[in-house]
Amino acid sequence: MKNNTLTFLLSLCFVVATAQSQYFPDTTWLVKTPAEMQLNKTLLDSAVNFALKNENKVERDLRIANLKSYAREPDYKIIGPMKERGGPAGLILKNGYIVAQWGDINRVDMTFSVTKSFLSTTAGLAIDNGLIKSVTDSVKNYVWDGAFEGPHNSKIKWEDLLNQSSDWSGTLFGLHDWADRPPKEGTIEDWKNRKLNEPGTVFEYNDVRVNLLAYSLLQAWRKPLAIVLKEKIMDPIGASATWRWYGYENSFVNIDGLMMQSVSGGGHSGGGVFISAIDQARFGLLYLRKGKWKNQQLLSEKWVATAHQPSNSNKDYGYMWWINTSGRWKDVSSDLYFAAGFGGNYIVIDNVNDLVVVTRWMDDSKMGEFMNLVERSMPNQ
């Protein structure tokens, strides 16, 4: 019995010591040299130079970039804020410390679909706080204004919205689900009258349905999601006061007699999260630490783990986080997961190497090669 007690106490001491040894930044973020972290400086420098030389070709004026990218979408329009982007920027964290950085890491830029991973986080907080009992609940039980009526839409569960397999049919804030990234074949009438897929069975990247998740979460929280994120995540992790989360000019809804903006899940029609690379790194470190920041569990470890589990409809996608399950990035850990946004915006979480990598405006086709250089610079590689 004494031996068991001693073993337990030693294990407890080890856990406490490990937790205390994990570094979290305060206002000033400590920088470590590659030598201090036993990293290969040549490979790490090569990764930084690679990022600087492989800028995404998307236009600096992102309004032009959007209009070109979504020109095939019927009646496409920009109805949310946008701004010109900066140049390549980013940073690499090892064991929580900054070991490399490039470009202007304090510049606030649009981050497009990286926003989806912030949105997923507000869903996790709703689960943690009991506002939503389960991701397998039907959304119609929480949102009863007509958005989830009908034989198809009434079947949709929270998890279907989170892993983009709902195939919700309808119009939200003047945007039609069928007009968002339409198929290359067919006509408008074909797209409008398509056969609907059973919710949960087919993955389809669709920003209108992502915005529907944001709208539904607004109904559950009954307060703006930007405030939820600020109070429960961004302030506690020490993010700056410069980030913003926007919706559309016509996405204000009445909640308990107050007009609140329903935010967008990306910059497809403008809006989404506008944020600096260094604030994104703090968010990434929170996920690397499984939802814990210093001595606070801000987001449940269960949610963090669940968010990057492969979904039935797409093994490379979880709850609005991408996963390297099928080796999209060659010769890189299959366990890592990442938030990804238009124009080469990434937050990469690599649990195996205790890494967070943030890139802004990287050539997407070069991201795997870049991550390979970063991982090869790690100890024992």
C-alpha positions in Angstrom: 0.0 0.0 0.0 2.9 2.4 0.9 4.6 1.6 -2.4 1.4 2.4 -4.3 1.1 5.7 -2.4 4.7 6.6 -3.1 4.3 5.8 -6.8 1.2 8.0 -7.0 3.0 10.9 -5.3 6.0 10.6 -7.5 3.8 10.6 -10.6 1.9 13.6 -9.3 5.1 15.5 -8.7 6.2 14.7 -12.2 3.0 15.9 -13.7 3.1 19.1 -11.7 6.8 19.7 -12.5 6.1 19.1 -16.2 3.2 21.6 -16.2 5.3 24.2 -14.3 8.2 23.8 -16.8 6.0 24.6 -19.8 6.7 28.1 -21.0 3.9 30.6 -21.7 4.6 34.1 -22.9 3.6 37.2 -21.0 3.5 40.6 -22.7 7.1 40.1 -23.8 7.6 36.8 -25.7 11.0 35.2 -25.0 13.2 34.4 -28.0 15.6 31.5 -27.9 18.5 30.8 -30.3 18.6 27.6 -32.3 21.7 26.6 -30.3 19.8 27.0 -27.0 17.0 24.8 -28.3 19.4 22.3 -30.0 18.0 23.1 -33.4 19.8 22.9 -36.7 20.4 26.6 -37.5 21.2 26.1 -41.1 17.9 24.3 -41.8 15.9 26.7 -39.7 17.4 29.7 -41.5 16.7 27.9 -44.8 13.1 27.6 -43.8 12.8 31.3 -43.1 14.5 32.3 -46.4 12.2 29.8 -48.2 9.1 31.5 -46.7 10.4 34.9 -47.7 11.1 33.8 -51.3 7.9 31.9 -51.8 5.2 34.6 -51.4 1.7 33.8 -52.5 0.9 35.3 -55.9 -2.5 36.6 -54.7 -2.8 40.3 -55.3 -1.9 42.7 -52.5 -5.3 44.4 -53.1 -7.4 41.6 -51.7 -10.6 43.0 -53.2 -9.2 42.3 -56.6 -8.0 38.9 -55.4 -11.5 38.0 -54.3 -13.3 39.3 -57.4 -10.9 37.2 -59.5 -11.2 34.0 -57.4 -15.0 34.0 -57.1 -15.9 35.4 -60.6 -17.8 32.2 -61.4 -20.2 32.7 -58.5 -23.6 34.1 -59.6 -24.1 37.7 -58.2 -20.9 37.5 -56.2 -20.4 40.7 -54.1 -18.2 41.9 -51.3 -20.4 42.9 -48.3 -17.9 42.8 -45.5 -14.7 44.8 -44.6 -11.5 44.1 -46.5 -8.0 45.6 -46.6 -4.8 45.4 -48.6 -2.4 42.7 -47.3 1.2 42.9 -46.3 4.2 40.7 -47.4 5.3 37.3 -46.2 5.5 37.1 -42.4 5.4 34.4 -39.7 7.1 32.8 -36.7 8.1 29.4 -35.4 7.6 28.4 -31.8 9.6 25.5 -30.2 8.5 24.5 -26.7 6.6 27.8 -26.6 9.6 30.0 -27.3 10.1 32.0 -30.5 13.0 30.5 -32.4 12.4 32.2 -35.7 10.4 35.1 -37.2 10.2 37.0 -40.5 8.3 39.9 -41.9 6.1 42.2 -39.9 4.6 39.8 -37.3 2.6 42.6 -35.7 0.8 43.7 -38.8 -3.0 43.1 -38.7 -4.1 41.3 -41.9 -7.1 39.4 -43.1 -6.7 35.7 -42.4 -9.7 34.3 -44.4 -10.6 30.7 -43.6 -8.2 30.5 -40.6 -11.3 32.2 -39.1 -13.1 28.9 -39.2 -10.8 27.5 -36.5 -11.6 30.5 -34.3 -15.3 29.8 -35.0 -14.9 26.1 -34.1 -13.4 27.3 -30.8 -16.5 29.2 -29.9 -18.5 26.1 -30.6 -16.2 24.2 -28.2 -16.7 26.8 -25.6 -20.5 26.5 -26.0 -20.2 22.7 -25.4 -17.8 23.3 -22.4 -20.3 25.8 -20.9 -23.4 23.6 -21.4 -25.1 25.9 -23.9 -25.0 23.0 -26.4 -25.5 19.6 -24.8 -23.8 17.6 -27.6 -22.5 18.0 -31.1 -24.9 15.3 -32.1 -27.9 17.4 -31.2 -30.1 18.7 -34.0 -29.5 22.4 -34.5 -33.3 22.9 -35.0 -33.6 22.4 -31.2 -31.6 25.5 -30.6 -32.4 27.7 -33.7 -36.2 27.7 -34.3 -36.5 30.7 -36.7 -37.0 28.7 -39.8 -33.4 28.2 -40.9 -33.6 24.5 -40.0 -37.1 23.6 -41.1 -38.1 21.1 -43.8 -37.4 17.5 -44.3 -33.7 18.0 -45.2 -32.5 20.9 -43.0 -34.2 19.6 -39.9 -31.8 16.6 -39.9 -28.7 18.7 -39.6 -26.6 18.3 -36.4 -24.0 20.7 -34.9 -21.3 18.3 -36.0 -22.5 18.4 -39.6 -22.0 22.2 -39.6 -18.6 21.8 -37.9 -17.2 19.3 -40.4 -18.8 20.9 -43.4 -21.0 18.0 -44.3 -24.5 19.5 -43.7 -25.5 20.2 -47.3 -27.8 22.9 -45.8 -30.0 24.4 -48.5 -31.1 28.0 -48.3 -30.1 31.7 -48.3 -28.4 33.6 -45.5 -27.8 37.4 -45.5 -28.6 37.4 -49.2 -26.0 34.7 -50.1 -27.3 31.4 -51.6 -25.7 28.1 -50.6 -25.8 26.8 -54.2 -23.9 29.9 -55.5 -20.9 29.4 -53.2 -18.1 27.6 -55.1 -20.6 26.1 -57.7 -19.6 22.9 -59.7 -17.8 23.4 -62.9 -20.5 21.6 -64.7 -24.2 22.6 -65.1 -26.2 25.8 -65.0 -27.8 27.9 -62.3 -31.0 25.9 -62.5 -29.0 22.7 -62.1 -27.3 24.0 -59.0 -30.5 25.3 -57.5 -32.3 22.0 -58.0 -29.5 19.5 -57.2 -30.1 16.4 -55.3 -29.3 17.0 -51.6 -26.9 14.8 -49.8 -27.8 13.2 -46.4 -26.3 15.4 -43.7 -23.0 14.0 -42.4 -22.2 12.0 -45.5 -20.5 14.4 -48.0 -17.9 17.1 -47.3 -18.3 20.3 -49.2 -16.4 23.5 -48.5 -19.1 26.2 -48.4 -18.9 29.6 -46.6 -22.6 30.2 -46.5 -23.0 27.1 -44.4 -20.1 28.1 -42.2 -21.7 31.5 -41.7 -24.9 29.6 -40.7 -22.8 27.9 -38.0 -21.8 31.4 -36.7 -25.4 32.5 -36.8 -26.6 29.4 -35.0 -23.9 29.9 -32.3 -24.9 33.5 -31.9 -28.4 32.2 -31.1 -26.9 29.8 -28.5 -24.6 32.3 -26.9 -27.0 35.3 -27.2 -24.0 37.6 -27.3 -21.6 38.5 -30.2 -19.1 35.7 -30.9 -16.3 38.3 -31.1 -17.0 39.1 -27.4 -17.1 35.4 -26.5 -13.7 34.9 -28.1 -12.2 38.0 -26.5 -13.4 37.3 -23.0 -12.8 33.6 -22.9 -9.8 33.1 -25.1 -7.9 36.1 -26.5 -7.7 38.2 -23.3 -6.6 35.3 -21.1 -3.8 34.3 -23.6 -2.5 37.8 -23.7 -3.5 38.7 -27.3 -3.2 42.3 -28.3 -6.1 44.7 -28.7 -5.6 44.9 -32.4 -7.5 41.9 -33.7 -11.1 42.2 -35.0 -13.8 39.8 -36.1 -16.3 41.1 -38.7 -19.5 40.0 -40.3 -21.3 41.7 -43.2 -23.0 45.0 -43.5 -26.4 43.2 -43.6 -25.7 40.5 -41.0 -27.1 42.3 -37.9 -29.8 40.3 -36.1 -32.0 41.1 -33.2 -31.0 39.1 -30.1 -33.1 39.9 -27.0 -33.9 43.3 -28.3 -30.3 44.2 -29.2 -28.9 44.3 -32.7 -25.8 42.1 -32.9 -23.6 41.3 -35.9 -23.4 37.7 -36.9 -19.8 37.2 -37.9 -18.5 35.5 -41.0 -16.4 32.4 -41.0 -13.9 33.8 -43.5 -13.2 36.5 -46.0 -15.0 34.9 -48.9 -17.4 38.0 -49.1 -15.2 40.1 -46.9 -15.1 40.1 -43.1 -13.8 37.3 -40.9 -10.9 37.6 -38.4 -8.3 40.4 -39.0 -5.3 39.6 -36.8 -1.5 39.7 -36.5 0.8 36.7 -36.9 2.0 37.0 -33.3 -1.6 36.9 -31.9 -2.3 33.8 -34.1 0.8 32.2 -32.5 -0.7 32.7 -29.1 -3.9 31.0 -30.3 -1.9 28.2 -31.8 0.1 27.7 -28.5 -3.2 27.4 -26.6 -4.1 24.4 -28.9 -0.6 22.9 -28.6 -1.1 23.0 -24.8 -4.4 21.2 -25.2 -6.6 24.2 -24.2 -4.5 25.2 -21.2 -2.8 28.5 -20.6 -0.6 28.7 -17.6 -2.9 27.5 -14.7 -6.2 27.9 -16.6 -8.0 25.4 -18.7 -9.6 27.8 -21.1 -10.9 25.2 -23.5 -11.4 21.6 -22.6 -8.8 19.1 -23.5 -11.5 16.9 -24.8 -12.7 19.6 -27.3 -9.1 20.2 -28.5 -8.6 16.5 -29.1 -12.0 16.1 -30.8 -11.6 19.2 -33.1 -8.7 17.5 -35.0 -10.1 14.0 -35.4 -10.9 12.9 -39.0 -14.5 13.2 -39.9 -16.5 10.5 -41.7 -17.0 12.7 -44.7 -13.3 13.8 -45.0 -10.4 12.1 -43.2 -8.3 15.2 -43.7 -10.8 17.5 -41.9 -12.1 17.7 -38.4 -14.1 20.5 -36.7 -12.8 23.3 -39.0 -9.2 22.2 -38.6 -7.3 20.4 -41.4 -5.3 17.3 -40.6 -2.3 15.9 -42.4 -3.8 12.4 -42.3 -3.3 11.4 -45.9 0.0 13.1 -46.3 -1.1 16.3 -48.1 2.3 17.6 -47.0 4.9 14.9 -47.9 7.6 13.8 -45.5 5.9 15.7 -42.7 4.3 14.3 -39.6 0.8 12.8 -40.3 -0.3 13.8 -36.8 0.0 17.6 -37.2 -3.1 19.7 -37.9 -3.6 23.2 -39.1 -5.9 26.2 -39.7 -5.7 27.3 -43.4 -6.8 30.4 -45.1 -6.9 31.8 -48.7 -3.6 33.4 -49.7 -1.3 31.1 -47.7 -2.3 31.8 -44.1 -1.6 29.0 -41.8 -1.5 28.1 -38.1 0.2 24.7 -37.8 0.1 22.6 -34.6 2.8 19.9 -34.4 2.4 18.0 -31.1 5.2 15.5 -31.9 7.8 18.2 -32.1 6.2 20.7 -29.7 5.9 23.2 -32.5 3.6 26.0 -33.6 4.2 27.5 -37.0 2.4 30.6 -38.3 2.7 31.8 -41.9 1.2 34.7 -43.7 1.0 34.9 -47.5 2.9 31.7 -48.3 2.7 30.0 -51.6 0.3 27.1 -50.8 2.0 24.7 -53.1 5.3 25.2 -51.2 3.9 24.8 -47.7 4.8 21.1 -47.5 8.4 21.7 -48.5 8.6 24.6 -46.0 7.2 22.4 -43.1 9.7 19.7 -44.1 12.6 22.1 -43.6 11.2 23.2 -40.2 10.7 19.6 -39.0 14.2 18.6 -40.2 15.7 21.3 -38.1 14.3 19.7 -34.9 16.5 17.8 -32.5 17.1 14.1 -33.3 15.9 14.5 -36.9 
